[in-house]
């Protein structure tokens, strides 16, 4: 069970966005908090039980909320009854009145949700996950003195008065959907629910007048990785915490979810289900989603994988601005390059149900035949030289990848030169080990290579930059056409949540040879995404878009050089 956070005073909010499904719950809870509900003509409703309407001089009782102290709290939520209990333990410090129901009785749960909303009281469920002694301990912690029972319930400790909610079980109830916040009964339905004293427990007497609790501030409940847990969601709603559905458990995955967090910018989230992952990772994901900044193609993940939702694939032009010798990207000016990238991607759209995103892979540091002024056999283009294309592509909704050919220096040193560009949300990074030389090597005499430690150092630096600036996920591309180009590849670190790693197969020539390179590099590879390069002049023949997507598995990134 989660450790209780220290109780903190709760300030009442003056303005708070409330989920439209939650509004009905809050309204129903407020009804009793204002005293007896009124009939349509404004007179006291004669159907309201006298036992629920004590003397006006009695002060109404209200549950007391507790503000989470951590940015993210992940609740196991293994069952309906444990999830309901975990939410109460997380958000409720005191509850003089609770509602009880049986986890095995869906109709009773639906009625209990309405009763809890009407009373402004949390609902606890009896069931295998919450045996009687655990339930009794929770009632004691909450300081509960009155329990409204809906249907069959577990016994309660001495000192708790049990009140039967006669007529609370509605005729056939429908179970809320997995992503729905349970909706409270209409005011007329609430007025038809009577509470009456029962001899169960001790100190039988009238149920006191209740009021809604002061809402928990700047906190959101996350659903989407478990089945329907309507009572847990309703308990959060009673405490003023709205639910946001996060299919798959990553707040960054979908455009709609990103915008939901950008609108709310919660300081705290409480997540239902271990599928949300570790709290610190979830907190970082929420912080990124709350920026509202999206990647080309929507959302903040390079390759989202949400069941029932399209993924993403990328089609890119490769080269460097101003020269046609290094690839098709440099064959035209900046506006024409952006337009050509768009047209190249358009050719792939009819071939897949995924979102096809146009991209440009820009050679930022160019392998050179001579050592150059710094002796590193690499010509580093300046940020100012690259910025016009980078920003034009970003403005057109295209992904940008900066490609490094470092010569005798290292990838980390060169990557850091382009921090200003990599800080843009739509810019990723590619490493080209063919052009990573040892101190005694020269381009075109030897094929370069890189050790896995250097690759992992780059990924750690890039992930840190992304995390510190709350940027969307970045693509990290590793070019390869022979196994020896990345030594120790089995040790590739793919654990950085901020990165999506692609091994890009750069073989050229005949299609049988390219297919052989593809198969060789995929064998025993780490779990990554895969890229394929079409060489316009060198491939014999070059594959057309349909043939390219006939490669198996279908490439996630296709580039044209």
WOHU-V910520 format. One record per backbone hydrogen bond with DSSP energy under -0.5 kcal/mol. NH is the residue of the N-H (numbers start at 1). CO is the residue of the C=O. Records with the same first field share a line. If there is no record, write none. Layout:
NH: CO, CO
This chain:
11: 9
22: 19
23: 19
24: 20
25: 21
26: 22
27: 23
28: 24
29: 25
30: 26
31: 27
32: 28, 118
33: 29
34: 30
35: 32
39: 43
42: 39
45: 37
48: 45
52: 49
53: 50
58: 55
61: 209
63: 120
64: 94
65: 63
66: 91
73: 269
75: 73, 271
83: 79
84: 80
85: 81
86: 82
87: 83
88: 84
89: 85
90: 86
91: 87
92: 88
93: 64, 91
94: 64
95: 142
98: 146
99: 122
100: 148
101: 124
103: 126
105: 102
106: 104
109: 105
110: 106
111: 107
112: 108
113: 109
114: 110
115: 111
116: 112
117: 113
118: 114
119: 115
120: 116
121: 116
124: 99
126: 101
127: 130
130: 127
134: 131
135: 131
136: 132
137: 133
138: 134
139: 135
140: 136
141: 137
142: 138
143: 139, 140
144: 139
145: 96
146: 96
147: 161
148: 98
149: 147, 163
150: 100
151: 149
160: 157
161: 145, 159
162: 200
163: 147, 161
164: 196
165: 149
166: 164
168: 165
170: 168
180: 177
182: 180
190: 186
191: 187
192: 188
193: 190
194: 166, 192
196: 164
198: 162
207: 51
211: 61
216: 239
220: 268
221: 242
222: 270
223: 244
225: 272
233: 229
234: 230
235: 231
236: 232
237: 233
238: 234
239: 235
240: 237
241: 236
242: 219, 240
244: 221
246: 223
248: 224
249: 246
250: 247
251: 249
253: 250
258: 254
259: 255
260: 256
261: 257
262: 258
263: 259
264: 260
265: 261
267: 218
268: 218
269: 71
270: 220
271: 73
272: 222
273: 75, 271
274: 76
276: 273
277: 274
282: 278
283: 279
284: 280
285: 281
286: 282
287: 283
288: 284
289: 285
290: 286
291: 288
292: 289
295: 299
298: 295
300: 252
301: 252
304: 301
307: 305
309: 306
313: 355
314: 556
315: 357
316: 558
317: 359
318: 560
319: 361
320: 323
323: 320
327: 324
329: 318
330: 327
331: 328
332: 329
337: 333
338: 334
339: 335
340: 336
341: 337
342: 338
343: 339
344: 340
345: 341
346: 342
347: 343
348: 345
349: 345, 346
350: 346
351: 348
352: 349
355: 311
356: 354
357: 313, 355
359: 315
360: 399
361: 317
362: 360, 401
363: 319, 361
364: 362, 403
365: 403
366: 379
368: 377
375: 372
376: 371
377: 371
379: 366
380: 378
381: 364, 379
386: 382
387: 383
388: 384
390: 386
391: 387
392: 388
393: 389
394: 390
395: 391
396: 392
397: 394
398: 393
399: 358
400: 426
401: 360
402: 428
403: 362, 401
404: 430
405: 365
407: 435
408: 376
409: 376, 406
414: 410
415: 411
416: 412
417: 413, 414
418: 414, 415
419: 416
422: 418
423: 419
424: 421
427: 424
428: 400, 426
429: 475
430: 402
431: 477
432: 404
433: 431, 479
435: 432
436: 433
437: 407, 435
441: 438
444: 446
445: 442
446: 442
448: 434, 446
449: 436
450: 485
452: 487
454: 451
455: 451
456: 452
457: 453
458: 454
459: 455
460: 456
461: 457
462: 458
463: 459
464: 460
465: 461
466: 462
467: 463
468: 464
469: 465
470: 467
471: 466
473: 300
474: 498
476: 500
477: 429, 475
478: 502
479: 431, 477
480: 504
485: 482
486: 483
487: 450
489: 486
491: 488
492: 489
494: 492
497: 495
499: 496
500: 474
502: 476
503: 529
504: 478, 502
505: 503, 531
506: 480, 504
511: 540
514: 510
515: 511
516: 512
517: 513
518: 514
519: 515
520: 516
521: 517
522: 518
523: 519
525: 522
528: 526
529: 501
531: 503
532: 557
533: 505
534: 559
535: 533
536: 534
539: 535
540: 509, 541
548: 544
549: 545
550: 547
551: 548
556: 530
557: 530
558: 314
559: 532
560: 316
561: 534
